[in-house]
Amino acid sequence: MSKFPAHLFAEPEPDVDTLANLGPLAPMAGVWEGIKGRDVKPTEDGAEEQVYIERMTIQPIDPQMNGPQLLYGLRYHTAITKPGEVEMYHDQVGYWLWEPATGRILHTLTIPRGQAALAKGEAAADATSFTLTAQRGSAENGIISAVFLEENFRTDSFAITVTIDGPDQWSYEQTTMLQIRGVEEPFAHTDRNTLHRVGPAVPNPLAREDVEA
């Protein structure tokens, strides 16, 4: 007799075409640019607004399964620079995931300063706006940071709202609540941008194989 419950290993038969099963995430697939980003960040003199330019590549991955759980998703890379500069101001990678059975959206993000987060939210399959949140200390939608950030620029919460403006444009607004060492009041670090399509979505490997076959 197996020591593990059989139903936890009963994988479904997914549709190989991820682009057709992304629910509210479908319009985000592709390559995007935004040239009017606004970042309000902390400095030693207080809040400072920074204009930024963003290029984001978001492409579908093959269906993912955790036993009976089925997820369709997008892998993304965000590259942000300041106007007229080459140096990367912000680099971020992760996934956007959609669970059709529950209407749950998951957003994973990792930045190369020693931080990662998993945000969650819910939306209808045809939703054109949705919000996801993460909270420090949560085992379900949490935030983890390396020791320097944890001790000096602690992230207590994160929230992002995505709005689909049409087939070739979408925007986001996000707020990261920071507790800065030696400062009594929390700081709301905000970012917002509108992204315009500059490249198409590329079907996931299983979908391409299916078409070729």
C-alpha positions as CSV (number, residue, x, y, z in Angstrom):
1,M,0.0,0.0,0.0
2,S,1.3,3.5,-0.9
3,K,2.2,5.8,1.9
4,F,0.9,8.8,-0.1
5,P,-2.7,9.7,-0.9
6,A,-3.3,8.7,-4.5
7,H,-5.5,11.8,-5.3
8,L,-2.5,14.1,-4.7
9,F,-0.7,12.6,-7.6
10,A,-3.6,12.4,-10.0
11,E,-2.5,14.9,-12.7
12,P,-5.1,16.4,-15.1
13,E,-4.8,16.4,-18.9
14,P,-4.0,20.1,-19.6
15,D,-4.6,22.0,-22.9
16,V,-1.2,22.4,-24.4
17,D,-2.0,26.0,-25.6
18,T,-1.1,28.2,-22.6
19,L,-2.1,31.4,-24.5
20,A,-5.7,30.2,-24.8
21,N,-6.0,29.4,-21.0
22,L,-4.5,32.4,-19.2
23,G,-7.7,34.1,-18.2
24,P,-7.1,37.7,-17.2
25,L,-3.4,37.3,-17.8
26,A,-3.7,36.6,-21.5
27,P,-3.5,40.3,-22.7
28,M,-0.2,40.7,-20.8
29,A,1.7,38.1,-23.0
30,G,4.2,39.7,-25.4
31,V,7.0,42.3,-25.3
32,W,6.3,45.8,-23.8
33,E,7.8,49.2,-23.3
34,G,6.9,52.1,-21.1
35,I,8.7,55.4,-21.2
36,K,6.8,57.4,-18.6
37,G,7.3,55.3,-15.4
38,R,7.2,57.1,-12.1
39,D,9.0,55.8,-9.0
40,V,8.7,57.5,-5.6
41,K,11.6,56.3,-3.5
42,P,13.2,57.1,-0.2
43,T,16.4,59.3,0.1
44,E,18.1,60.8,3.1
45,D,16.2,64.0,2.4
46,G,12.8,62.3,2.1
47,A,10.7,61.1,-0.8
48,E,12.1,61.6,-4.4
49,E,10.4,61.0,-7.7
50,Q,12.3,59.2,-10.4
51,V,11.3,58.9,-14.1
52,Y,12.1,55.5,-15.6
53,I,12.0,53.6,-18.9
54,E,10.9,50.0,-18.8
55,R,11.1,47.0,-21.1
56,M,9.3,43.9,-20.1
57,T,9.3,40.5,-21.8
58,I,6.4,38.2,-20.8
59,Q,6.1,34.9,-22.6
60,P,3.9,31.8,-21.9
61,I,5.3,28.6,-20.3
62,D,4.0,25.1,-20.6
63,P,1.1,24.1,-18.2
64,Q,2.3,23.4,-14.7
65,M,0.8,20.9,-12.3
66,N,1.1,20.2,-8.6
67,G,-0.7,16.8,-8.6
68,P,-4.3,17.7,-9.4
69,Q,-3.7,21.5,-9.3
70,L,-3.3,23.0,-12.8
71,L,-1.7,26.4,-13.5
72,Y,-1.1,28.3,-16.7
73,G,1.5,31.0,-16.6
74,L,3.8,33.6,-18.0
75,R,7.6,34.0,-17.4
76,Y,8.7,37.6,-17.3
77,H,11.8,39.8,-17.2
78,T,11.6,43.5,-16.4
79,A,14.6,45.8,-17.3
80,I,14.4,49.4,-16.1
81,T,16.7,52.3,-16.8
82,K,16.8,56.0,-16.2
83,P,16.3,58.2,-19.3
84,G,19.5,58.5,-21.3
85,E,21.4,55.9,-19.2
86,V,22.5,52.4,-20.0
87,E,23.0,51.1,-16.4
88,M,20.1,49.0,-15.2
89,Y,18.2,50.8,-12.5
90,H,16.0,47.8,-11.6
91,D,16.1,44.2,-12.8
92,Q,13.3,41.7,-11.9
93,V,12.3,38.2,-13.0
94,G,9.4,35.9,-12.1
95,Y,6.1,34.4,-13.1
96,W,2.5,35.4,-13.4
97,L,0.3,32.3,-12.8
98,W,-3.5,31.7,-13.3
99,E,-5.4,28.8,-11.7
100,P,-8.7,28.4,-13.8
101,A,-10.3,26.2,-11.2
102,T,-10.2,28.8,-8.4
103,G,-9.8,32.1,-10.2
104,R,-6.6,32.7,-8.2
105,I,-3.7,34.7,-9.6
106,L,-0.1,34.3,-8.3
107,H,2.8,36.7,-9.0
108,T,6.3,35.7,-8.1
109,L,9.1,38.3,-8.2
110,T,12.8,38.2,-7.5
111,I,15.3,41.1,-7.5
112,P,19.1,40.8,-7.4
113,R,19.4,42.7,-4.2
114,G,18.5,39.7,-2.1
115,Q,14.7,39.8,-2.1
116,A,11.8,37.6,-3.3
117,A,8.0,37.7,-2.9
118,L,4.9,35.8,-3.8
119,A,1.7,37.9,-4.2
120,K,-1.8,36.5,-4.6
121,G,-5.2,37.7,-5.7
122,E,-8.4,36.6,-7.4
123,A,-10.3,37.6,-10.5
124,A,-12.8,36.5,-13.1
125,A,-11.4,35.0,-16.3
126,D,-12.5,38.1,-18.2
127,A,-11.4,40.7,-15.6
128,T,-9.6,43.8,-17.0
129,S,-8.3,44.8,-13.6
130,F,-7.0,42.9,-10.6
131,T,-5.0,43.4,-7.4
132,L,-2.5,41.1,-5.7
133,T,-0.9,41.5,-2.3
134,A,2.0,40.0,-0.3
135,Q,2.7,40.4,3.4
136,R,5.9,39.9,5.4
137,G,5.6,36.8,7.6
138,S,2.9,35.1,5.6
139,A,3.5,31.5,4.6
140,E,1.1,31.8,1.7
141,N,1.8,35.1,0.1
142,G,5.0,36.2,1.8
143,I,8.1,38.4,1.4
144,I,11.7,37.3,2.2
145,S,14.7,39.6,2.3
146,A,18.5,39.1,2.9
147,V,19.8,40.4,6.2
148,F,20.8,43.9,5.1
149,L,17.4,44.8,3.7
150,E,15.6,43.1,6.6
151,E,17.6,45.2,9.1
152,N,17.7,48.5,7.3
153,F,14.9,48.7,4.6
154,R,12.4,46.1,5.8
155,T,9.5,45.4,3.4
156,D,6.3,44.8,5.3
157,S,3.8,44.6,2.5
158,F,3.5,44.8,-1.3
159,A,0.5,45.4,-3.5
160,I,0.1,45.7,-7.3
161,T,-2.9,46.6,-9.4
162,V,-2.9,45.7,-13.1
163,T,-5.3,47.3,-15.5
164,I,-5.8,46.1,-19.1
165,D,-6.4,49.1,-21.3
166,G,-6.8,47.2,-24.5
167,P,-5.1,44.6,-26.7
168,D,-1.8,46.5,-26.9
169,Q,-1.6,48.5,-23.7
170,W,-1.8,47.8,-20.0
171,S,-0.7,49.6,-16.8
172,Y,0.2,48.9,-13.2
173,E,0.4,50.7,-9.9
174,Q,2.3,49.2,-7.0
175,T,3.1,50.1,-3.4
176,T,5.8,48.6,-1.3
177,M,5.6,49.6,2.4
178,L,9.1,50.0,3.9
179,Q,10.2,50.3,7.5
180,I,13.5,52.2,7.3
181,R,15.9,51.9,10.2
182,G,15.8,55.0,12.4
183,V,12.6,56.4,10.8
184,E,9.4,56.1,12.8
185,E,6.8,56.3,10.1
186,P,6.6,53.6,7.3
187,F,7.5,54.8,3.8
188,A,5.2,54.1,0.8
189,H,7.6,53.3,-2.1
190,T,5.4,53.5,-5.2
191,D,5.8,52.7,-8.9
192,R,3.5,53.1,-11.8
193,N,3.8,52.8,-15.6
194,T,1.8,52.3,-18.8
195,L,3.2,49.7,-21.1
196,H,2.7,49.5,-24.9
197,R,3.2,46.4,-27.1
198,V,6.4,46.3,-29.1
199,G,6.5,42.5,-29.8
200,P,4.2,39.5,-30.0
201,A,3.6,36.6,-27.7
202,V,5.4,33.4,-28.7
203,P,3.4,30.2,-28.1
204,N,4.8,27.9,-25.4
205,P,6.9,24.9,-26.5
206,L,4.1,22.3,-26.3
207,A,1.8,24.5,-28.3
208,R,4.4,25.0,-31.0
209,E,5.1,21.3,-31.1
210,D,1.4,20.6,-31.5
211,V,1.1,23.0,-34.4
212,E,4.1,21.5,-36.1
213,A,2.8,18.0,-35.6
